[in-house]
Amino acid sequence: MTLLDAPIARLDGTPGTLGDLTGGKAALLVNVASKCGLTPQYTALEELHEKYAEQGFTVIGVPCNQFGGQEPGTSEEIAEFCSATYGVTFPMSEKIEVNGDDRHDIYRKLVETPNEKGKAGDIEWNFEKFLLSPAGEVVARFNPGVVPDDPAIVAAVESQLC
């Protein structure tokens, strides 16, 4: 089983796999939250998604409420907030846990990857980013403070385009 085969539902509850969410494209997985100081990153995430979507790239938002209770909403509330406030069009998964005993299987694999500073392990905070190749290989990991339009993220994304 590859990372892309891992089951994860869409935000609306539709069952599927990570591969269903990525659609065979390179993907930037981001654990997101609606009430975080980093929430404005949604703007740059949407811009990145729109800029490279036709070249084989997508952003995947992964709501998580493990950091300061900053994603307390229901799936419907999260979807409405993202659409109305930031115009989000990229796919969103169900709300999951990214750390601890109930960490989702996808994140069990992702946290093995070191970030740009060489540190692997638990997710530090909301908006940590993982770049996956179209084949589902973890290519890069970026700390929450690395903004989506940072040259390092843009270069990593461009290296995975069709």
Sine and cosine of phi, psi and omega as CSV:
sin_phi,cos_phi,sin_psi,cos_psi,sin_omega,cos_omega
0.00,0.00,0.74,-0.67,0.05,-1.00
-0.99,-0.14,0.17,-0.99,0.03,-1.00
-0.83,0.55,-0.60,0.80,-0.02,-1.00
-0.92,0.38,-0.35,0.94,0.02,-1.00
-0.99,0.12,-0.18,0.98,-0.06,-1.00
-0.90,0.43,0.77,-0.64,0.02,-1.00
-0.93,0.37,0.71,-0.71,0.14,-0.99
-0.35,-0.94,0.73,-0.68,-0.02,-1.00
-0.99,0.13,0.38,-0.93,0.15,-0.99
-0.96,0.28,0.23,-0.97,-0.01,-1.00
-0.85,0.53,-0.52,0.85,0.00,-1.00
-0.99,0.15,0.05,1.00,0.05,-1.00
1.00,-0.07,-0.11,0.99,0.02,-1.00
-0.89,0.45,0.84,-0.54,-0.01,-1.00
-0.93,0.37,0.42,-0.91,0.03,-1.00
0.05,-1.00,-0.33,-0.95,0.00,-1.00
-0.81,-0.59,0.17,-0.99,0.09,-1.00
-0.87,0.49,-0.61,0.80,0.05,-1.00
-0.87,0.49,-0.57,0.82,0.07,-1.00
-0.90,0.44,-0.63,0.77,0.00,-1.00
-0.94,0.33,-0.63,0.77,-0.03,-1.00
-0.98,0.21,-0.44,0.90,0.02,-1.00
0.89,0.45,0.49,0.87,0.01,-1.00
0.98,0.20,0.18,0.98,-0.01,-1.00
-0.98,-0.20,0.32,-0.95,0.23,-0.97
-0.88,0.47,0.53,-0.85,-0.08,-1.00
-0.60,-0.80,0.59,-0.81,0.13,-0.99
-0.96,-0.29,0.95,-0.30,0.05,-1.00
-1.00,0.06,0.76,-0.65,-0.07,-1.00
-0.70,-0.71,0.85,-0.53,0.11,-0.99
-0.97,0.22,0.89,-0.45,-0.18,-0.98
-0.93,-0.36,0.32,-0.95,0.06,-1.00
-0.48,-0.88,0.57,-0.82,-0.10,-0.99
-1.00,0.07,-0.32,0.95,-0.11,-0.99
-0.84,-0.55,0.67,0.74,-0.07,-1.00
-0.91,-0.42,0.46,-0.89,0.09,-1.00
-0.88,0.48,-0.36,0.93,0.01,-1.00
-1.00,-0.04,-0.03,1.00,-0.04,-1.00
-0.80,0.60,-0.56,0.83,0.05,-1.00
-0.86,0.51,-0.21,0.98,0.09,-1.00
-0.88,0.48,-0.33,0.94,0.06,-1.00
-0.80,0.60,-0.61,0.79,-0.02,-1.00
-0.86,0.51,-0.78,0.62,-0.02,-1.00
-0.94,0.34,-0.52,0.85,0.07,-1.00
-0.90,0.44,-0.70,0.72,0.02,-1.00
-0.90,0.43,-0.66,0.76,0.03,-1.00
-0.89,0.46,-0.67,0.74,0.04,-1.00
-0.89,0.46,-0.71,0.70,0.03,-1.00
-0.85,0.52,-0.76,0.65,-0.03,-1.00
-0.91,0.42,-0.63,0.77,-0.05,-1.00
-0.90,0.43,-0.63,0.78,-0.14,-0.99
-0.93,-0.37,0.02,1.00,-0.06,-1.00
-0.83,0.56,-0.67,0.74,-0.05,-1.00
-0.96,0.27,-0.17,0.98,0.01,-1.00
-0.97,-0.23,0.21,0.98,0.08,-1.00
1.00,-0.09,0.66,0.75,-0.02,-1.00
-0.64,-0.76,0.53,-0.85,0.12,-0.99
-0.56,-0.83,0.45,-0.89,0.21,-0.98
-0.99,-0.11,0.58,-0.81,0.11,-0.99
-0.84,-0.54,0.89,-0.46,0.08,-1.00
-1.00,0.07,0.73,-0.68,-0.02,-1.00
-0.83,-0.56,1.00,-0.03,-0.03,-1.00
-0.87,0.49,0.64,-0.77,-0.02,-1.00
-0.52,-0.85,0.68,-0.74,-0.04,-1.00
-0.93,-0.36,0.39,0.92,-0.10,-1.00
-1.00,0.07,-0.14,0.99,-0.09,-1.00
-0.90,-0.44,0.99,-0.13,0.02,-1.00
0.92,0.40,0.34,0.94,-0.01,-1.00
0.85,0.53,0.58,0.81,-0.14,-0.99
-1.00,0.01,0.09,1.00,0.12,-0.99
-0.72,-0.70,0.91,0.41,-0.10,-0.99
-0.99,0.14,-0.20,0.98,-0.16,-0.99
-0.95,0.33,0.25,-0.97,0.14,-0.99
-0.97,0.26,0.17,-0.98,0.06,-1.00
-0.84,0.54,-0.67,0.74,0.00,-1.00
-0.90,0.44,-0.67,0.74,0.01,-1.00
-0.91,0.42,-0.65,0.76,0.02,-1.00
-0.89,0.45,-0.74,0.67,-0.01,-1.00
-0.87,0.50,-0.70,0.71,0.00,-1.00
-0.90,0.44,-0.71,0.70,0.00,-1.00
-0.86,0.50,-0.76,0.65,-0.06,-1.00
-0.89,0.45,-0.67,0.74,-0.02,-1.00
-0.94,0.33,-0.77,0.64,-0.09,-1.00
-0.95,0.31,-0.62,0.78,-0.10,-0.99
-1.00,0.04,-0.62,0.78,-0.11,-0.99
-0.85,-0.53,0.00,1.00,0.03,-1.00
0.90,0.44,0.52,0.85,-0.07,-1.00
-0.90,0.43,0.79,-0.62,0.07,-1.00
-0.88,-0.47,-0.18,0.98,-0.01,-1.00
-0.97,0.26,0.36,-0.93,-0.04,-1.00
-0.91,0.42,0.53,-0.85,0.06,-1.00
-0.80,-0.60,0.64,-0.77,0.05,-1.00
-1.00,-0.03,0.09,-1.00,0.16,-0.99
-0.88,0.47,0.32,-0.95,0.06,-1.00
-0.96,0.28,0.77,-0.64,-0.05,-1.00
-0.71,-0.70,0.08,-1.00,0.14,-0.99
-0.97,-0.23,0.68,-0.73,-0.06,-1.00
-0.95,-0.30,-0.18,0.98,0.02,-1.00
-0.73,-0.68,0.26,-0.97,0.13,-0.99
0.99,0.11,-0.12,-0.99,-0.07,-1.00
-0.88,0.47,-0.50,0.87,-0.02,-1.00
-0.99,-0.16,0.32,0.95,0.03,-1.00
-0.82,0.58,0.72,-0.69,0.02,-1.00
-0.89,0.45,0.54,-0.84,-0.03,-1.00
-0.83,0.56,-0.58,0.81,0.02,-1.00
-0.86,0.50,-0.70,0.71,-0.03,-1.00
-0.97,0.26,-0.39,0.92,0.12,-0.99
-0.85,0.52,-0.63,0.78,0.04,-1.00
-0.98,0.21,-0.71,0.70,-0.07,-1.00
-0.86,0.51,-0.65,0.76,-0.09,-1.00
-0.93,0.36,-0.14,0.99,0.08,-1.00
-0.96,0.28,-0.31,0.95,-0.05,-1.00
-0.99,0.11,0.77,-0.63,0.07,-1.00
-0.96,0.27,0.50,-0.87,0.04,-1.00
-0.99,0.12,-0.15,-0.99,-0.06,-1.00
-0.89,0.45,-0.25,0.97,0.03,-1.00
-0.98,-0.20,0.08,1.00,0.03,-1.00
1.00,0.07,0.19,0.98,-0.05,-1.00
-0.98,-0.19,0.85,-0.53,0.11,-0.99
-0.98,-0.20,0.02,-1.00,0.06,-1.00
0.94,-0.35,-0.32,-0.95,-0.12,-0.99
-0.77,0.64,0.48,-0.88,0.12,-0.99
-0.92,0.39,0.73,-0.68,-0.06,-1.00
-0.98,0.20,-0.65,0.76,-0.11,-0.99
-0.22,-0.98,0.00,-1.00,0.09,-1.00
-0.86,0.51,0.49,-0.87,0.09,-1.00
0.95,0.32,0.49,0.87,0.20,-0.98
-0.98,0.21,0.59,-0.80,-0.18,-0.98
-0.84,-0.55,0.65,-0.76,0.06,-1.00
-0.78,-0.62,0.80,-0.60,0.06,-1.00
-0.99,-0.13,0.79,-0.61,0.05,-1.00
-0.94,-0.35,0.62,-0.79,0.13,-0.99
-0.95,0.32,0.22,-0.98,0.08,-1.00
-0.85,0.53,-0.43,0.90,0.01,-1.00
-1.00,0.09,-0.02,1.00,0.04,-1.00
1.00,-0.01,0.16,0.99,0.05,-1.00
-0.99,0.17,0.64,-0.77,0.03,-1.00
-0.98,0.22,0.88,-0.47,-0.09,-1.00
-0.99,-0.11,-0.61,0.79,-0.08,-1.00
-0.36,-0.93,0.37,-0.93,0.06,-1.00
-0.72,-0.70,0.68,-0.73,-0.04,-1.00
-0.77,-0.64,0.69,-0.73,0.04,-1.00
-0.87,0.49,0.36,-0.93,0.01,-1.00
-0.83,0.56,-0.57,0.82,-0.04,-1.00
-0.97,0.25,-0.17,0.98,0.05,-1.00
-0.99,0.15,0.92,-0.38,-0.10,-1.00
-0.96,0.29,0.47,-0.88,-0.07,-1.00
-0.85,0.52,-0.44,0.90,0.02,-1.00
-0.99,-0.12,0.24,0.97,0.10,-1.00
-0.87,0.50,0.66,-0.75,-0.01,-1.00
-0.82,0.58,-0.53,0.85,0.01,-1.00
-0.92,0.39,-0.65,0.76,0.03,-1.00
-0.94,0.35,-0.71,0.70,-0.01,-1.00
-0.86,0.52,-0.71,0.71,0.01,-1.00
-0.89,0.45,-0.67,0.74,0.00,-1.00
-0.90,0.43,-0.69,0.73,0.03,-1.00
-0.88,0.47,-0.76,0.65,-0.03,-1.00
-0.86,0.50,-0.50,0.87,0.01,-1.00
-0.94,0.35,-0.26,0.97,-0.06,-1.00
-0.96,-0.28,0.02,1.00,-0.05,-1.00
-0.97,0.24,0.43,-0.90,0.01,-1.00
-0.94,0.35,0.00,0.00,0.00,0.00
